[in-house]
Amino acid sequence: MTRFPFDPDSIRALADILVETGLTEIEVAEKDSRIRVVRQPVMTAPVHVAAAPPAAAPAAAAAGAQATAAAEEDLATHPGAVLSPMVGIVYLAPEPGAEPYVAVGRTVAAGQTLLLIEAMKTFNQIRAPRAGTVTRILAASGTPVEYGEPLMVID
């Protein structure tokens, strides 16, 4: 019989958290032990399928996806980018229906709360690393984010 260093029920509970939150990865460390559970995002087929595009369209779509990925990579290295310090769910306002913490064009002070990231049922305030003007908000409220993902840009 194979002995797991972790209780299989604990692993299943972590997997359930991934499904409930829509996250793709979770890691827990305790003393000298560490467990990481990763799942592939589920790709669902669209309900309505359009007519088949011409043969050149897949190449154009792939080029567009590469350009989008390159633009996001550029934003991650932008000097004013605010990157996610953790995996979790982003919230742009303190509660549903409330005014968002910031908006594009708004001036922020260093240390001002920009948004919240919920991880493991804890709401973590993400603060402005420097003063400036919010020029882009890249994360939508209620969506999952990964570690190091650009959330907004402050110039």
Secondary structure, DSSP 4 states (H G I P E B T S, - for coil): -PPPSS-HHHHHHHHHHHHHHT-SEEEEEETTEEEEEE-PPPPPPPSS-PPPPPTHHHHHHHHHHHHHHHHHHHHHHSTTEEE-SSSEEEESSSSTTSPPS--TT-EE-TT-EEEEEEETTEEEEEE-SS-EEEEEE-PPTT-EE-TT-EEEEE-
